[in-house]
Amino acid sequence: MTAPALTPELEARLLDTAVTAARAATDHACRNRHRRLEVAQGFAHDVKLSLDTECQKIAIEHILERFPDHAILAEESADTATATSPPPGFEWIIDPIDGTVNFSHALPFWCCSIAVRLAGRSVAGAVHAADFNELYTASQSGPALCNGKPLHVSDVPDLAHSLVLTGLDQKHNPRGERYGVFHAIADAIQKTRIIGVAALDLCRVAAGQAEGYFESGIYTWDIAAAGLIVERAGGRTETLAALGPHRWCFLATNGHMHDPLRKVVVEALGRG
Ligand code: LIP
């Protein structure tokens, strides 16, 4: 089956739909903030909120109203046990609340991330960080924007002057390698930060506020929209390993210090 044609008009409609759906999801989360502790499922280092599922439903309704025959891959309903290939046509990738733990603590570092892929490649994406009033967008042939203003990655050329956003994969990687990689990155650069919201971290790389982002294990819905935003802002993204269904070891940078950071990460991962 051949992939459907992506005209400029369709690209614009897809982006507009990603924005509308992301805004609708965050609007629901904000209006129901008083319910932020309603837990659907608890884990040792993570949580699923009732609002995750509700916001996801709202986003899906907005998308299917406009594109009823498109496929959906969404965090709260995804099958993370069975390996599947992306469909040949359009597929929407939804993280209704990225940074759920932050949201549940009333920390403002959370967002809704929505991307649409064609044959497995992101062609449009929106990240809405409601508490910062920041809407990040990009499309395959359009610029990366924050609230309509162009984004560009930083010019910082080397590790010594770089700030890198990262995370600790506590849920899926209990063996301790995560601390080895963290130490290696921390020793090589100016500063690391763990903010706990991958999509927004990547948008901050696109905005030139951080030079890099690395996580040893992260899901497709955390990176599908913001990875495109980094690329359209002039940065570089790279999947270092496929870890299982929808899960990746992932690096994104301003491009200038990509190879040196990649070397640090790969060597540390190799040491286990
Ligand atoms: C979270 C990410 C965070 C990562 C966590 C988790 P969620 O997404 O954004 O950066 O370190 O492992 O995946 O679960 O809040 O949508």
Boltz pocket constraint, residues with backbone or C-beta under 6 A from the ligand:
constraints:
  - pocket:
      binder: B
      contacts: [[A, 47], [A, 75], [A, 95], [A, 97], [A, 98], [A, 99], [A, 100], [A, 101], [A, 166], [A, 167], [A, 168], [A, 169], [A, 195], [A, 196], [A, 197], [A, 198], [A, 199], [A, 215], [A, 217], [A, 218], [A, 219], [A, 222]]
      max_distance: 6.0
